[in-house]
Every structure is written in C-alpha cells, then in structure tokens.
Amino acid sequence: MRLLLDTHTFLWFLLDDPQLSPTARSTIVDPLNEVEISPASYWEVAIKIRLRKYVLPEPYQTFMEREIADNDFRILPIEPRHTALLTTMPLHHKDPFDRLLIAQSIAEGIPIVSGDVAFDSYPVQRLW
C-alpha cells in the first residue's frame, strides 16, 4: 500500500519520538508499504528551522537527504492536479502545508499517516 506521511509523522519516525503511535510506526516500517514524503513536509521543516521553531540534530540537508534515502522513502512531487484541489477544498484546516498534504492524499487516493484529527473533516483515510 502507498502511504503519505504528515510532517510530524515523518519527523517523529526519523527521530524515534515516543509521540508516534505504535500503529503509525508499524505501518511505516512494513516492507509491503511504499512510504511517500511530500516536498511540502521538508519545506515546512526548513521554514520552521529558519524561524527557530525547530532544531534538527545535524545540518538540515545532510539529515533530510540521508534519512529519506536510508528509509527508502519516495518523494511525491507536487503536481497541478494536487494544487487544483486547493481551489475548492473547504477550509476545515487552515495550515497551508497540511492542506497541501490533504490534497495530495485525496488526488492520489492514498492514506495519510497523521495524528491530526482535523484531517478527518476531509475525504481522506487517516492512519494513526
């Protein structure tokens, strides 16, 4: 099964954060699943680092490139068909990064792994 990780899920998995649910962790490590990461997620992390709202244990580029490769995560490119959904999606969720992840999940027809219950207001399958 293809899966899309929410930004916090992505980071919590990489940093072995106890906030990541056991179900989310087992879903991500299941070799039968293809785990996808949106550029929106690593873009959001970069912005938060610049704003000093987040710190990684090592330089951003080194960390991101290694972790994405070592975990065999795939990059899900942001396509016009994804962003087209943003023009009509209800504003249940105000965060622009999360809205883009939701749009990608809808357009691709794939579940999103997230602890954010606000995602449930949209026609996505949320795994947690």
N, CA, C and O atoms as a Tinker XYZ file with bonds, in Angstrom:
   512  protein
     1  N      0.843000   -1.169000    0.000000    73     2
     2  CA     0.000000    0.000000    0.000000    64     1     3
     3  C      0.896000    1.242000    0.000000    63     2     4     5
     4  O      1.928000    1.284000    0.669000    81     3
     5  N      0.478000    2.240000   -0.758000    73     3     6
     6  CA     1.167000    3.538000   -0.745000    64     5     7
     7  C      0.650000    4.359000    0.425000    63     6     8     9
     8  O     -0.542000    4.327000    0.732000    81     7
     9  N      1.546000    5.097000    1.081000    73     7    10
    10  CA     1.194000    5.938000    2.221000    64     9    11
    11  C      1.867000    7.286000    2.074000    63    10    12    13
    12  O      2.965000    7.385000    1.527000    81    11
    13  N      1.211000    8.319000    2.560000    73    11    14
    14  CA     1.804000    9.648000    2.618000    64    13    15
    15  C      1.965000   10.016000    4.087000    63    14    16    17
    16  O      1.020000    9.888000    4.866000    81    15
    17  N      3.146000   10.469000    4.467000    73    15    18
    18  CA     3.377000   10.858000    5.860000    64    17    19
    19  C      3.119000   12.343000    6.060000    63    18    20    21
    20  O      3.549000   13.175000    5.261000    81    19
    21  N      2.412000   12.663000    7.136000    73    19    22
    22  CA     2.283000   14.049000    7.571000    64    21    23
    23  C      3.656000   14.478000    8.091000    63    22    24    25
    24  O      4.483000   13.634000    8.435000    81    23
    25  N      3.893000   15.767000    8.147000    73    23    26
    26  CA     5.197000   16.285000    8.549000    64    25    27
    27  C      5.592000   15.809000    9.936000    63    26    28    29
    28  O      6.719000   15.353000   10.129000    81    27
    29  N      4.695000   15.906000   10.899000    73    27    30
    30  CA     5.066000   15.476000   12.255000    64    29    31
    31  C      5.331000   13.974000   12.299000    63    30    32    33
    32  O      6.219000   13.525000   13.024000    81    31
    33  N      4.585000   13.207000   11.545000    73    31    34
    34  CA     4.793000   11.761000   11.493000    64    33    35
    35  C      6.184000   11.454000   10.941000    63    34    36    37
    36  O      6.912000   10.625000   11.488000    81    35
    37  N      6.532000   12.117000    9.879000    73    35    38
    38  CA     7.841000   11.976000    9.236000    64    37    39
    39  C      8.963000   12.248000   10.250000    63    38    40    41
    40  O      9.878000   11.438000   10.402000    81    39
    41  N      8.885000   13.381000   10.932000    73    39    42
    42  CA     9.924000   13.737000   11.901000    64    41    43
    43  C      9.930000   12.809000   13.109000    63    42    44    45
    44  O     10.992000   12.376000   13.556000    81    43
    45  N      8.760000   12.506000   13.634000    73    43    46
    46  CA     8.696000   11.642000   14.811000    64    45    47
    47  C      9.253000   10.260000   14.507000    63    46    48    49
    48  O      9.905000    9.646000   15.351000    81    47
    49  N      8.993000    9.773000   13.298000    73    47    50
    50  CA     9.553000    8.474000   12.915000    64    49    51
    51  C     11.078000    8.556000   12.847000    63    50    52    53
    52  O     11.775000    7.715000   13.414000    81    51
    53  N     11.591000    9.570000   12.154000    73    51    54
    54  CA    13.036000    9.696000   11.982000    64    53    55
    55  C     13.770000    9.892000   13.304000    63    54    56    57
    56  O     14.887000    9.405000   13.482000    81    55
    57  N     13.138000   10.607000   14.226000    73    55    58
    58  CA    13.786000   10.940000   15.498000    64    57    59
    59  C     13.368000   10.003000   16.630000    63    58    60    61
    60  O     13.693000   10.241000   17.793000    81    59
    61  N     12.648000    8.940000   16.284000    73    59    62
    62  CA    12.206000    7.940000   17.260000    64    61    63
    63  C     11.466000    8.585000   18.431000    63    62    64    65
    64  O     11.702000    8.257000   19.594000    81    63
    65  N     10.582000    9.494000   18.100000    73    63    66
    66  CA     9.816000   10.228000   19.111000    64    65    67
    67  C      8.706000    9.336000   19.670000    63    66    68    69
    68  O      7.984000    8.705000   18.898000    81    67
    69  N      8.558000    9.272000   20.989000    73    67    70
    70  CA     7.518000    8.417000   21.580000    64    69    71
    71  C      6.094000    8.888000   21.274000    63    70    72    73
    72  O      5.141000    8.156000   21.537000    81    71
    73  N      5.933000   10.087000   20.726000    73    71    74
    74  CA     4.591000   10.558000   20.360000    64    73    75
    75  C      4.032000    9.823000   19.140000    63    74    76    77
    76  O      2.825000    9.840000   18.901000    81    75
    77  N      4.909000    9.180000   18.373000    73    75    78
    78  CA     4.460000    8.420000   17.209000    64    77    79
    79  C      3.713000    7.183000   17.698000    63    78    80    81
    80  O      4.228000    6.430000   18.525000    81    79
    81  N      2.519000    6.977000   17.196000    73    79    82
    82  CA     1.726000    5.835000   17.651000    64    81    83
    83  C      2.358000    4.518000   17.192000    63    82    84    85
    84  O      3.021000    4.475000   16.156000    81    83
    85  N      2.153000    3.456000   17.958000    73    83    86
    86  CA     2.666000    2.138000   17.535000    64    85    87
    87  C      2.114000    1.719000   16.173000    63    86    88    89
    88  O      2.829000    1.116000   15.372000    81    87
    89  N      0.844000    2.036000   15.908000    73    87    90
    90  CA     0.250000    1.690000   14.615000    64    89    91
    91  C      0.949000    2.434000   13.488000    63    90    92    93
    92  O      1.258000    1.846000   12.451000    81    91
    93  N      1.197000    3.723000   13.686000    73    91    94
    94  CA     1.895000    4.508000   12.662000    64    93    95
    95  C      3.280000    3.938000   12.410000    63    94    96    97
    96  O      3.690000    3.765000   11.262000    81    95
    97  N      4.003000    3.646000   13.491000    73    95    98
    98  CA     5.367000    3.111000   13.344000    64    97    99
    99  C      5.356000    1.788000   12.576000    63    98   100   101
   100  O      6.151000    1.602000   11.654000    81    99
   101  N      4.472000    0.879000   12.945000    73    99   102
   102  CA     4.455000   -0.424000   12.269000    64   101   103
   103  C      4.023000   -0.295000   10.813000    63   102   104   105
   104  O      4.484000   -1.052000    9.959000    81   103
   105  N      3.147000    0.654000   10.530000    73   103   106
   106  CA     2.713000    0.888000    9.149000    64   105   107
   107  C      3.881000    1.402000    8.310000    63   106   108   109
   108  O      4.057000    0.987000    7.164000    81   107
   109  N      4.669000    2.295000    8.873000    73   107   110
   110  CA     5.801000    2.878000    8.146000    64   109   111
   111  C      6.888000    1.838000    7.892000    63   110   112   113
   112  O      7.481000    1.824000    6.813000    81   111
   113  N      7.156000    0.980000    8.854000    73   111   114
   114  CA     8.252000    0.005000    8.694000    64   113   115
   115  C      7.835000   -1.250000    7.937000    63   114   116   117
   116  O      8.689000   -2.058000    7.574000    81   115
   117  N      6.550000   -1.428000    7.693000    73   115   118
   118  CA     6.076000   -2.599000    6.961000    64   117   119
   119  C      6.675000   -2.595000    5.556000    63   118   120   121
   120  O      6.410000   -1.676000    4.781000    81   119
   121  N      7.471000   -3.596000    5.217000    73   119   122
   122  CA     8.134000   -3.613000    3.902000    64   121   123
   123  C      7.162000   -3.716000    2.729000    63   122   124   125
   124  O      7.557000   -3.492000    1.584000    81   123
   125  N      5.912000   -4.048000    2.990000    73   123   126
   126  CA     4.920000   -4.124000    1.922000    64   125   127
   127  C      4.367000   -2.750000    1.556000    63   126   128   129
   128  O      3.685000   -2.605000    0.541000    81   127
   129  N      4.658000   -1.744000    2.378000    73   127   130
   130  CA     4.151000   -0.392000    2.126000    64   129   131
   131  C      5.193000    0.477000    1.446000    63   130   132   133
   132  O      6.388000    0.372000    1.719000    81   131
   133  N      4.718000    1.337000    0.555000    73   131   134
   134  CA     5.554000    2.347000   -0.092000    64   133   135
   135  C      5.273000    3.668000    0.609000    63   134   136   137
   136  O      4.160000    4.192000    0.546000    81   135
   137  N      6.284000    4.199000    1.274000    73   135   138
   138  CA     6.103000    5.415000    2.059000    64   137   139
   139  C      6.535000    6.623000    1.238000    63   138   140   141
   140  O      7.651000    6.672000    0.720000    81   139
   141  N      5.642000    7.586000    1.130000    73   139   142
   142  CA     5.900000    8.782000    0.341000    64   141   143
   143  C      5.968000   10.012000    1.240000    63   142   144   145
   144  O      5.274000   10.117000    2.251000    81   143
   145  N      6.827000   10.932000    0.832000    73   143   146
   146  CA     7.025000   12.194000    1.527000    64   145   147
   147  C      6.759000   13.309000    0.522000    63   146   148   149
   148  O      7.242000   13.271000   -0.609000    81   147
   149  N      5.993000   14.286000    0.947000    73   147   150
   150  CA     5.741000   15.445000    0.097000    64   149   151
   151  C      6.842000   16.482000    0.288000    63   150   152   153
   152  O      7.327000   16.663000    1.405000    81   151
   153  N      7.241000   17.161000   -0.775000    73   151   154
   154  CA     8.159000   18.290000   -0.611000    64   153   155
   155  C      7.599000   19.330000    0.365000    63   154   156   157
   156  O      8.361000   20.076000    0.981000    81   155
   157  N      6.280000   19.381000    0.504000    73   155   158
   158  CA     5.670000   20.306000    1.472000    64   157   159
   159  C      6.180000   20.032000    2.882000    63   158   160   161
   160  O      6.339000   20.960000    3.675000    81   159
   161  N      6.437000   18.770000    3.199000    73   159   162
   162  CA     6.901000   18.428000    4.543000    64   161   163
   163  C      8.315000   18.910000    4.803000    63   162   164   165
   164  O      8.577000   19.535000    5.831000    81   163
   165  N      9.235000   18.628000    3.884000    73   163   166
   166  CA    10.596000   19.089000    4.178000    64   165   167
   167  C     10.731000   20.595000    3.980000    63   166   168   169
   168  O     11.628000   21.216000    4.548000    81   167
   169  N      9.850000   21.184000    3.181000    73   167   170
   170  CA     9.803000   22.650000    3.057000    64   169   171
   171  C      9.336000   23.262000    4.384000    63   170   172   173
   172  O      9.911000   24.240000    4.864000    81   171
   173  N      8.282000   22.669000    4.969000    73   171   174
   174  CA     7.778000   23.158000    6.255000    64   173   175
   175  C      8.850000   23.074000    7.336000    63   174   176   177
   176  O      9.006000   24.004000    8.128000    81   175
   177  N      9.582000   21.979000    7.375000    73   175   178
   178  CA    10.653000   21.822000    8.368000    64   177   179
   179  C     11.721000   22.892000    8.160000    63   178   180   181
   180  O     12.189000   23.497000    9.125000    81   179
   181  N     12.107000   23.127000    6.915000    73   179   182
   182  CA    13.124000   24.145000    6.622000    64   181   183
   183  C     12.681000   25.524000    7.107000    63   182   184   185
   184  O     13.475000   26.268000    7.682000    81   183
   185  N     11.427000   25.857000    6.877000    73   183   186
   186  CA    10.906000   27.154000    7.321000    64   185   187
   187  C     10.924000   27.245000    8.845000    63   186   188   189
   188  O     11.309000   28.273000    9.403000    81   187
   189  N     10.511000   26.178000    9.515000    73   187   190
   190  CA    10.492000   26.191000   10.983000    64   189   191
   191  C     11.900000   26.291000   11.563000    63   190   192   193
   192  O     12.103000   26.913000   12.606000    81   191
   193  N     12.863000   25.685000   10.894000    73   191   194
   194  CA    14.255000   25.811000   11.343000    64   193   195
   195  C     14.706000   27.259000   11.201000    63   194   196   197
   196  O     15.331000   27.809000   12.108000    81   195
   197  N     14.393000   27.869000   10.078000    73   195   198
   198  CA    14.785000   29.260000    9.857000    64   197   199
   199  C     14.149000   30.195000   10.877000    63   198   200   201
   200  O     14.769000   31.162000   11.320000    81   199
   201  N     12.915000   29.900000   11.241000    73   199   202
   202  CA    12.203000   30.725000   12.222000    64   201   203
   203  C     12.588000   30.369000   13.666000    63   202   204   205
   204  O     12.064000   30.942000   14.622000    81   203
   205  N     13.499000   29.427000   13.798000    73   203   206
   206  CA    13.971000   28.948000   15.106000    64   205   207
   207  C     12.861000   28.314000   15.941000    63   206   208   209
   208  O     12.864000   28.392000   17.169000    81   207
   209  N     11.917000   27.687000   15.250000    73   207   210
   210  CA    10.846000   26.966000   15.931000    64   209   211
   211  C     11.141000   25.476000   16.013000    63   210   212   213
   212  O     10.430000   24.722000   16.677000    81   211
   213  N     12.213000   25.061000   15.320000    73   211   214
   214  CA    12.565000   23.648000   15.306000    64   213   215
   215  C     14.063000   23.516000   15.100000    63   214   216   217
   216  O     14.687000   24.328000   14.417000    81   215
   217  N     14.628000   22.475000   15.705000    73   215   218
   218  CA    16.061000   22.209000   15.568000    64   217   219
   219  C     16.239000   20.730000   15.258000    63   218   220   221
   220  O     15.625000   19.873000   15.894000    81   219
   221  N     17.076000   20.442000   14.285000    73   219   222
   222  CA    17.434000   19.058000   13.972000    64   221   223
   223  C     18.769000   18.737000   14.636000    63   222   224   225
   224  O     19.524000   19.649000   14.974000    81   223
   225  N     19.070000   17.460000   14.828000    73   223   226
   226  CA    20.324000   17.087000   15.491000    64   225   227
   227  C     21.572000   17.272000   14.628000    63   226   228   229
   228  O     22.689000   17.075000   15.106000    81   227
   229  N     21.393000   17.643000   13.382000    73   227   230
   230  CA    22.510000   17.877000   12.468000    64   229   231
   231  C     22.040000   18.805000   11.356000    63   230   232   233
   232  O     20.858000   19.145000   11.314000    81   231
   233  N     22.929000   19.227000   10.448000    73   231   234
   234  CA    22.507000   20.145000    9.380000    64   233   235
   235  C     21.332000   19.587000    8.568000    63   234   236   237
   236  O     21.265000   18.397000    8.259000    81   235
   237  N     20.426000   20.486000    8.242000    73   235   238
   238  CA    19.179000   20.136000    7.558000    64   237   239
   239  C     19.406000   19.263000    6.321000    63   238   240   241
   240  O     18.845000   18.171000    6.229000    81   239
   241  N     20.213000   19.725000    5.382000    73   239   242
   242  CA    20.361000   18.991000    4.121000    64   241   243
   243  C     20.939000   17.599000    4.347000    63   242   244   245
   244  O     20.458000   16.628000    3.762000    81   243
   245  N     21.940000   17.493000    5.167000    73   243   246
   246  CA    22.544000   16.194000    5.480000    64   245   247
   247  C     21.488000   15.255000    6.057000    63   246   248   249
   248  O     21.350000   14.111000    5.623000    81   247
   249  N     20.754000   15.753000    7.031000    73   247   250
   250  CA    19.733000   14.951000    7.713000    64   249   251
   251  C     18.656000   14.492000    6.730000    63   250   252   253
   252  O     18.357000   13.301000    6.648000    81   251
   253  N     18.079000   15.427000    5.992000    73   251   254
   254  CA    16.967000   15.093000    5.093000    64   253   255
   255  C     17.385000   14.114000    3.995000    63   254   256   257
   256  O     16.713000   13.109000    3.764000    81   255
   257  N     18.484000   14.410000    3.328000    73   255   258
   258  CA    18.899000   13.538000    2.224000    64   257   259
   259  C     19.207000   12.124000    2.706000    63   258   260   261
   260  O     18.795000   11.149000    2.078000    81   259
   261  N     19.927000   12.012000    3.813000    73   259   262
   262  CA    20.276000   10.687000    4.332000    64   261   263
   263  C     19.043000    9.920000    4.797000    63   262   264   265
   264  O     18.874000    8.749000    4.457000    81   263
   265  N     18.185000   10.575000    5.570000    73   263   266
   266  CA    17.034000    9.878000    6.133000    64   265   267
   267  C     16.028000    9.454000    5.067000    63   266   268   269
   268  O     15.464000    8.362000    5.146000    81   267
   269  N     15.802000   10.296000    4.085000    73   267   270
   270  CA    14.892000    9.918000    3.007000    64   269   271
   271  C     15.452000    8.715000    2.248000    63   270   272   273
   272  O     14.716000    7.779000    1.937000    81   271
   273  N     16.748000    8.740000    1.952000    73   271   274
   274  CA    17.374000    7.631000    1.224000    64   273   275
   275  C     17.455000    6.362000    2.085000    63   274   276   277
   276  O     17.077000    5.281000    1.635000    81   275
   277  N     17.943000    6.497000    3.304000    73   275   278
   278  CA    18.136000    5.325000    4.165000    64   277   279
   279  C     16.825000    4.615000    4.496000    63   278   280   281
   280  O     16.811000    3.401000    4.695000    81   279
   281  N     15.742000    5.355000    4.555000    73   279   282
   282  CA    14.444000    4.758000    4.875000    64   281   283
   283  C     13.650000    4.373000    3.634000    63   282   284   285
   284  O     12.512000    3.912000    3.725000    81   283
   285  N     14.268000    4.570000    2.476000    73   283   286
   286  CA    13.648000    4.227000    1.197000    64   285   287
   287  C     12.304000    4.931000    1.009000    63   286   288   289
   288  O     11.370000    4.377000    0.427000    81   287
   289  N     12.228000    6.172000    1.519000    73   287   290
   290  CA    11.026000    6.975000    1.311000    64   289   291
   291  C     11.065000    7.529000   -0.106000    63   290   292   293
   292  O     12.132000    7.837000   -0.637000    81   291
   293  N      9.905000    7.651000   -0.701000    73   291   294
   294  CA     9.788000    8.208000   -2.044000    64   293   295
   295  C      9.260000    9.632000   -1.941000    63   294   296   297
   296  O      8.455000    9.950000   -1.065000    81   295
   297  N      9.718000   10.470000   -2.835000    73   295   298
   298  CA     9.226000   11.841000   -2.896000    64   297   299
   299  C      7.989000   11.860000   -3.790000    63   298   300   301
   300  O      8.037000   11.415000   -4.937000    81   299
   301  N      6.883000   12.376000   -3.260000    73   299   302
   302  CA     5.665000   12.531000   -4.044000    64   301   303
   303  C      5.650000   13.958000   -4.578000    63   302   304   305
   304  O      5.335000   14.890000   -3.838000    81   303
   305  N      5.986000   14.144000   -5.853000    73   303   306
   306  CA     6.043000   15.501000   -6.403000    64   305   307
   307  C      4.701000   16.228000   -6.261000    63   306   308   309
   308  O      3.635000   15.613000   -6.311000    81   307
   309  N      4.779000   17.519000   -6.087000    73   307   310
   310  CA     3.568000   18.345000   -6.046000    64   309   311
   311  C      3.198000   18.665000   -7.490000    63   310   312   313
   312  O      3.975000   19.282000   -8.219000    81   311
   313  N      2.014000   18.242000   -7.890000    73   311   314
   314  CA     1.566000   18.410000   -9.270000    64   313   315
   315  C      0.378000   19.368000   -9.330000    63   314   316   317
   316  O     -0.305000   19.574000   -8.327000    81   315
   317  N      0.129000   19.956000  -10.507000    73   315   318
   318  CA    -1.029000   20.849000  -10.645000    64   317   319
   319  C     -2.351000   20.202000  -10.227000    63   318   320   321
   320  O     -3.228000   20.881000   -9.691000    81   319
   321  N     -2.500000   18.905000  -10.466000    73   319   322
   322  CA    -3.754000   18.246000  -10.067000    64   321   323
   323  C     -3.915000   18.213000   -8.551000    63   322   324   325
   324  O     -5.036000   18.162000   -8.046000    81   323
   325  N     -2.795000   18.241000   -7.822000    73   323   326
   326  CA    -2.859000   18.325000   -6.358000    64   325   327
   327  C     -3.287000   19.729000   -5.930000    63   326   328   329
   328  O     -4.208000   19.901000   -5.132000    81   327
   329  N     -2.599000   20.717000   -6.478000    73   327   330
   330  CA    -2.893000   22.098000   -6.068000    64   329   331
   331  C     -4.248000   22.568000   -6.585000    63   330   332   333
   332  O     -4.839000   23.483000   -6.010000    81   331
   333  N     -4.748000   21.965000   -7.650000    73   331   334
   334  CA    -6.083000   22.327000   -8.150000    64   333   335
   335  C     -7.145000   22.062000   -7.085000    63   334   336   337
   336  O     -8.115000   22.811000   -6.973000    81   335
   337  N     -6.965000   21.023000   -6.323000    73   335   338
   338  CA    -7.927000   20.711000   -5.265000    64   337   339
   339  C     -7.984000   21.825000   -4.212000    63   338   340   341
   340  O     -9.021000   22.041000   -3.586000    81   339
   341  N     -6.880000   22.516000   -4.028000    73   339   342
   342  CA    -6.835000   23.596000   -3.033000    64   341   343
   343  C     -7.790000   24.738000   -3.382000    63   342   344   345
   344  O     -8.204000   25.494000   -2.503000    81   343
   345  N     -8.133000   24.861000   -4.648000    73   343   346
   346  CA    -9.011000   25.960000   -5.069000    64   345   347
   347  C    -10.457000   25.747000   -4.656000    63   346   348   349
   348  O    -11.248000   26.690000   -4.647000    81   347
   349  N    -10.809000   24.503000   -4.311000    73   347   350
   350  CA   -12.199000   24.203000   -3.955000    64   349   351
   351  C    -12.356000   23.510000   -2.602000    63   350   352   353
   352  O    -13.476000   23.351000   -2.117000    81   351
   353  N    -11.258000   23.101000   -1.995000    73   351   354
   354  CA   -11.355000   22.388000   -0.710000    64   353   355
   355  C    -11.925000   23.288000    0.379000    63   354   356   357
   356  O    -11.551000   24.458000    0.471000    81   355
   357  N    -12.825000   22.760000    1.205000    73   355   358
   358  CA   -13.312000   23.541000    2.339000    64   357   359
   359  C    -12.152000   23.900000    3.275000    63   358   360   361
   360  O    -11.145000   23.193000    3.331000    81   359
   361  N    -12.306000   24.982000    3.991000    73   359   362
   362  CA   -11.238000   25.471000    4.871000    64   361   363
   363  C    -11.363000   24.911000    6.292000    63   362   364   365
   364  O    -11.292000   25.661000    7.265000    81   363
   365  N    -11.548000   23.601000    6.406000    73   363   366
   366  CA   -11.617000   22.981000    7.734000    64   365   367
   367  C    -10.278000   23.092000    8.447000    63   366   368   369
   368  O    -10.222000   23.190000    9.673000    81   367
   369  N     -9.220000   23.076000    7.684000    73   367   370
   370  CA    -7.863000   23.123000    8.229000    64   369   371
   371  C     -7.175000   24.340000    7.624000    63   370   372   373
   372  O     -7.137000   24.487000    6.403000    81   371
   373  N     -6.637000   25.203000    8.459000    73   371   374
   374  CA    -6.057000   26.463000    7.984000    64   373   375
   375  C     -4.585000   26.358000    7.595000    63   374   376   377
   376  O     -4.101000   27.183000    6.821000    81   375
   377  N     -3.863000   25.368000    8.110000    73   375   378
   378  CA    -2.432000   25.248000    7.844000    64   377   379
   379  C     -2.197000   24.920000    6.368000    63   378   380   381
   380  O     -2.664000   23.883000    5.896000    81   379
   381  N     -1.479000   25.783000    5.622000    73   379   382
   382  CA    -1.305000   25.553000    4.182000    64   381   383
   383  C     -0.512000   24.285000    3.858000    63   382   384   385
   384  O     -0.762000   23.651000    2.833000    81   383
   385  N      0.425000   23.914000    4.702000    73   383   386
   386  CA     1.183000   22.687000    4.445000    64   385   387
   387  C      0.282000   21.468000    4.612000    63   386   388   389
   388  O      0.303000   20.557000    3.785000    81   387
   389  N     -0.505000   21.454000    5.679000    73   387   390
   390  CA    -1.422000   20.334000    5.893000    64   389   391
   391  C     -2.478000   20.268000    4.794000    63   390   392   393
   392  O     -2.849000   19.180000    4.354000    81   391
   393  N     -2.958000   21.414000    4.354000    73   391   394
   394  CA    -3.954000   21.422000    3.276000    64   393   395
   395  C     -3.374000   20.804000    1.999000    63   394   396   397
   396  O     -4.067000   20.077000    1.287000    81   395
   397  N     -2.115000   21.094000    1.715000    73   395   398
   398  CA    -1.487000   20.510000    0.531000    64   397   399
   399  C     -1.320000   18.996000    0.698000    63   398   400   401
   400  O     -1.548000   18.244000   -0.250000    81   399
   401  N     -0.930000   18.550000    1.876000    73   399   402
   402  CA    -0.820000   17.105000    2.120000    64   401   403
   403  C     -2.171000   16.422000    1.962000    63   402   404   405
   404  O     -2.261000   15.338000    1.386000    81   403
   405  N     -3.212000   17.052000    2.471000    73   403   406
   406  CA    -4.566000   16.508000    2.328000    64   405   407
   407  C     -4.935000   16.420000    0.844000    63   406   408   409
   408  O     -5.465000   15.405000    0.391000    81   407
   409  N     -4.656000   17.476000    0.098000    73   407   410
   410  CA    -4.956000   17.482000   -1.340000    64   409   411
   411  C     -4.191000   16.373000   -2.057000    63   410   412   413
   412  O     -4.750000   15.701000   -2.924000    81   411
   413  N     -2.931000   16.174000   -1.711000    73   411   414
   414  CA    -2.163000   15.103000   -2.343000    64   413   415
   415  C     -2.756000   13.738000   -2.004000    63   414   416   417
   416  O     -2.863000   12.872000   -2.872000    81   415
   417  N     -3.137000   13.547000   -0.750000    73   415   418
   418  CA    -3.742000   12.281000   -0.337000    64   417   419
   419  C     -5.031000   12.019000   -1.111000    63   418   420   421
   420  O     -5.268000   10.902000   -1.573000    81   419
   421  N     -5.854000   13.040000   -1.248000    73   419   422
   422  CA    -7.115000   12.893000   -1.994000    64   421   423
   423  C     -6.845000   12.588000   -3.458000    63   422   424   425
   424  O     -7.405000   11.642000   -4.011000    81   423
   425  N     -5.983000   13.388000   -4.091000    73   423   426
   426  CA    -5.719000   13.224000   -5.529000    64   425   427
   427  C     -5.097000   11.869000   -5.846000    63   426   428   429
   428  O     -5.407000   11.262000   -6.871000    81   427
   429  N     -4.221000   11.399000   -4.966000    73   427   430
   430  CA    -3.546000   10.121000   -5.199000    64   429   431
   431  C     -4.380000    8.928000   -4.743000    63   430   432   433
   432  O     -4.103000    7.790000   -5.123000    81   431
   433  N     -5.406000    9.190000   -3.923000    73   431   434
   434  CA    -6.216000    8.100000   -3.390000    64   433   435
   435  C     -5.430000    7.225000   -2.434000    63   434   436   437
   436  O     -5.611000    6.008000   -2.401000    81   435
   437  N     -4.544000    7.857000   -1.644000    73   435   438
   438  CA    -3.715000    7.097000   -0.709000    64   437   439
   439  C     -3.945000    7.591000    0.718000    63   438   440   441
   440  O     -4.257000    8.763000    0.929000    81   439
   441  N     -3.791000    6.703000    1.690000    73   439   442
   442  CA    -3.948000    7.113000    3.087000    64   441   443
   443  C     -2.827000    8.055000    3.516000    63   442   444   445
   444  O     -1.728000    8.043000    2.962000    81   443
   445  N     -3.142000    8.874000    4.526000    73   443   446
   446  CA    -2.136000    9.743000    5.124000    64   445   447
   447  C     -1.944000    9.294000    6.568000    63   446   448   449
   448  O     -2.911000    9.040000    7.286000    81   447
   449  N     -0.694000    9.202000    6.977000    73   447   450
   450  CA    -0.372000    8.787000    8.341000    64   449   451
   451  C     -0.183000   10.051000    9.159000    63   450   452   453
   452  O      0.802000   10.771000    8.999000    81   451
   453  N     -1.148000   10.312000   10.042000    73   451   454
   454  CA    -1.152000   11.559000   10.795000    64   453   455
   455  C     -1.943000   11.410000   12.090000    63   454   456   457
   456  O     -2.940000   10.690000   12.153000    81   455
   457  N     -1.480000   12.098000   13.104000    73   455   458
   458  CA    -2.217000   12.157000   14.355000    64   457   459
   459  C     -3.177000   13.327000   14.403000    63   458   460   461
   460  O     -3.859000   13.521000   15.409000    81   459
   461  N     -3.245000   14.106000   13.345000    73   459   462
   462  CA    -4.066000   15.318000   13.306000    64   461   463
   463  C     -5.519000   14.974000   12.975000    63   462   464   465
   464  O     -5.845000   14.663000   11.830000    81   463
   465  N     -6.386000   15.034000   13.987000    73   463   466
   466  CA    -7.794000   14.668000   13.788000    64   465   467
   467  C     -8.533000   15.646000   12.878000    63   466   468   469
   468  O     -9.603000   15.316000   12.367000    81   467
   469  N     -7.984000   16.838000   12.668000    73   467   470
   470  CA    -8.620000   17.798000   11.751000    64   469   471
   471  C     -8.661000   17.250000   10.327000    63   470   472   473
   472  O     -9.498000   17.670000    9.526000    81   471
   473  N     -7.771000   16.323000   10.007000    73   471   474
   474  CA    -7.775000   15.714000    8.676000    64   473   475
   475  C     -9.066000   14.931000    8.428000    63   474   476   477
   476  O     -9.467000   14.735000    7.281000    81   475
   477  N     -9.712000   14.487000    9.506000    73   475   478
   478  CA   -10.923000   13.670000    9.370000    64   477   479
   479  C    -12.097000   14.436000    8.790000    63   478   480   481
   480  O    -13.110000   13.833000    8.436000    81   479
   481  N    -11.982000   15.753000    8.686000    73   479   482
   482  CA   -13.037000   16.562000    8.070000    64   481   483
   483  C    -12.989000   16.486000    6.549000    63   482   484   485
   484  O    -13.856000   17.035000    5.870000    81   483
   485  N    -11.993000   15.817000    6.020000    73   483   486
   486  CA   -11.806000   15.694000    4.576000    64   485   487
   487  C    -11.965000   14.234000    4.167000    63   486   488   489
   488  O    -11.867000   13.341000    5.008000    81   487
   489  N    -12.209000   13.984000    2.880000    73   487   490
   490  CA   -12.367000   12.603000    2.415000    64   489   491
   491  C    -11.017000   11.897000    2.222000    63   490   492   493
   492  O    -10.644000   11.527000    1.109000    81   491
   493  N    -10.305000   11.723000    3.329000    73   491   494
   494  CA    -9.027000   11.010000    3.305000    64   493   495
   495  C     -9.105000    9.851000    4.287000    63   494   496   497
   496  O     -9.890000    9.869000    5.235000    81   495
   497  N     -8.285000    8.854000    4.045000    73   495   498
   498  CA    -8.129000    7.783000    5.015000    64   497   499
   499  C     -6.932000    8.147000    5.870000    63   498   500   501
   500  O     -5.804000    8.187000    5.377000    81   499
   501  N     -7.164000    8.413000    7.145000    73   499   502
   502  CA    -6.093000    8.784000    8.060000    64   501   503
   503  C     -5.747000    7.573000    8.905000    63   502   504   505
   504  O     -6.614000    6.977000    9.543000    81   503
   505  N     -4.473000    7.217000    8.903000    73   503   506
   506  CA    -3.992000    6.110000    9.711000    64   505   507
   507  C     -3.233000    6.673000   10.900000    63   506   508   509
   508  O     -2.435000    7.598000   10.749000    81   507
   509  N     -3.471000    6.134000   12.055000    73   507   510
   510  CA    -2.719000    6.528000   13.244000    64   509   511
   511  C     -2.719000    5.407000   14.251000    63   510   512
   512  O     -2.135000    5.544000   15.326000    81   511
